[in-house]
Amino acid sequence: MKAMIFAAGKGTRLKPLTESLPKALVKVNGITLLEHTITKLKIAGITDIIVNVHHFANQVIQFLQQKDFFGINIHISDESNELLDTGGGLKKASWFFNDSEPILLHNVDIMSNIDINAMLVYHKETGAIATLAVRKRESGRYLLFNGDMLLSGWKNNKTGETIIARNEEKTEPFAFSGVHIVNPELFQYLKPDKPFSIIDTYLEIAKNKPIKAYLHPNDYWFDIGKTESLKNAQHYLAQNNK
């Protein structure tokens, strides 16, 4: 299985740290978010990774070069001219995924101990076109799943805006964890190269294709999107790595 790390974001919520470096190079306990993510993927047996870059792109590239690309096959998808969001970013990098194997997508600012291989087994067993790691937690936006854990919609809890993908009498909200596995079949549903969220694509194709939830309630999980969560992650890892 090959993987893509979404590392192009501007990290605006992490300012002032990201005023001089990309979010991917923000450190948690002395190790950059990018290295944490690559190490996690290597442990799972993944040795082919593409990383998209935009904000301070050269710093990310230089970091990978200094680390000798961690001894594995790492390529860069350069979005310096235009930030393409997750959907557009995956579309631009689609050339890298030239086989029929599932693809892991991982946000660089997510730190967790989600079992990637167990998630892959689940993905293959269900026959889903995409499998999204989700859990119960406080969030402003939720993905809605039916009783069979099929993606059925999306809701903005703050505004009340709702998107219905499947007409279901009952759905349950879960927060997306920023880790997903997709089949290459997904590429045919991606729009031409331009900025768009992959979640929009999921909601569109969920009307006819199975997109499943992968629950991971007992894993540790941090979204390093702001300084408070960064401090929480540092404290947790410091306490649990003794």
N, C-alpha and C positions, 0 to 999 in steps of 0.2 A: 504494500500500500504506500502510495506517495502522499505528500501532505503540502498544504499551503498555510503559511503563517501570515495573517493579516497584520501588518506592522506599519501601515502608511498613515495612520491617523495623526492628527495634530496634537492630541493630548491637551486640549485647552483647559480641562478641569484639573490638570496637574501643574498648572502655572504656580509659582515662577520656575519650577524645575524644567519645564519644557520650553522655556524662552531661549535656552541655549543648547538644548539637545533633544533628540527625538524621544518619544514615549518608550520606544523599544529599548532604549539604553538607560532608562531610569532603573536604579538599582534597588533590589530588595535583599537586605542583609549582605550587601557587598557584591551581589551578582545581578547582572542586568536581566530585565524581563525577557529579552530575546534569548539569552543563554539558558534561563530557567526553562523556557518553552522548548528549545532545541534539545536540551538534555532529557526532558520528559519524552519527547518523540523518539529519541535514540534508544531510550530504555524500552520503549514499546516495539523496537525493531525497525523503525522507519529510518531509512538512509537516503531518501530522495525528497528534498524539500525545496519549495520556491517561496521566497519572501518578497512581498511587495513593499515599496518604499516611496515616500513623498517628502514629508517634513524632515529637514536635515538629512536627506537621503545619503549624501556622501559619508556622513558619520557612521551610518549603519553599514555601508559597504566596506569602509575602512576597518570597522570593528570585526567584521567577518573575515576579512583578509588577514588581520592580525592574529586571529584565532585559527588561521589555516582552515577556515570553513568547518571547524570541528571534526575534520577527518572524514566528512561525508560529502555527498553530492548536493550542494546548495546553490541554487540559482537566484538571481535578482529579477523581479519584475518592476521596472522603473516607471513610476507614475509622477515623476518630478513636474511634468508639464501640466498635469491635471489629476486631482484626487478622484478616483473612480468609485469609491465606496465598495462594499463587499461584493455586490453583484457584478459591477463593472470591472472590479479588480480580478475576480475569478475568470470572467470572460477573456480579459487581456492575457491571463496566464494559462489559458486552456491548452496552448501548444505543448506545455510541459507534460500534460497527462495524456500520453500517447498509447495507453493500453486500456484494457477493459476492466481494470481493477477499481474497487472503491477508493475514494479520495477523502482524506481527513482534512478538515478546515478548522483552524484554531486561531482565535484572537490572541495577539501577543500580550495583552494586558490581563489575561485570565490565568490565575494560578490555582491549581486544584490537584487532587490525586484521583481524578476520574480514571478508571481502568479503560484505557483505549482499546485494548485487545478484547475485553469483554463486550465493549460497545460495538466493536466490529462484528463479533459473533452474532450479537443480537440483530444488527443491521442485516446481515446475510440471511438469518433465519426468517425474518419478517418479509423479505422481498421488497422493502420500501425503496423508493427512489432517493429518499433522504431520511436520515435519522438525526434528531435534534436532542442534545442533552438539555434536560430541564429539571427544575426543582421548585418546591414551594418556598418562596421568600418574598419579602416586600419589594415591589417594583412599580414603576409608573405605567409600564406596559406589559401586557400578558399575551401569551399564545393560548388559544382555546383548543382543547382536545375533547373528543367524544369518549364514550365508554370503552372503545377499542384502542384508545390512545392514538387516534388519527387526527392530524391537524385539521381543525374545523373553522378557525377564525383567529381574530386578533382584537384586542381592546386596549384603548388608552384610558387608564383608570382616572387620569386627571381631567380629561375633556369629555369622556364618555363616548368618544368616537369608536365605532366598531366596524370591523370588516368580517363578513360572513363568507366562508369558503364552502362549507357544507351546511345544509339545513338540518340541524339537530335539535331535538327537544331539550336536551341537557348537555352542557359542556362544562369542563373544569379548567380553571386558569392555572397556568404554570409559567414561571419566568425562565427565559432562555439563558443558557449558561455559556454561550459563546464557543461551543465545541460541537461540530456536526460532521457527519459522514455522508457523502453523496455518491451516487453512481454517475459515470460519465454521460449517461443518457440525459442528465440534467442540462448539459451544454446546449442542446437543441432548443431549450426554452429560454435561454438567456438572450437579452436584447443586444443589439449592436453596441460596440464600445462607447459607453457613456456612463456617467455616474448613476447608480441605482443600488438600492439595498437588495440583498439576496432574499430577505424576508418577504419582500413584495412578490418575488418570483415564486417562493414557496406557497404563498397564499393563493396565487393564481392557479398553479398546477395542482394544488390540493383538492380542487374541485373534481379532478379525474384521476389523480395519481396518489398512491399511498405515501404519506409523509408521517413518520412515527415519532413518538416521544420516547426518549431513553431517560428513565428516572434514576437519579443518583443521590438519594436523600442523606446518605451517611458519609459522603465524601466531604473533605474540607474544600472550600471554594471561595476565592476572592476575585472581585473585579477591581483591578488597580486603576480605577478611573479618576480617583481624586485622592488628595493627600491623606484624608482620614482612613480610607481603605488601605492605602499603602502602609500606614502606621500599624493598622490592625494585622496585616499580613506579616509584617516584620516581627511583631510581638508573638504571633502564633507560631511562626517557624522557629523563632529563637527558643521558645518554650518547649517545642516538640522535637527539636533536633539535638537536644542535650544528650 
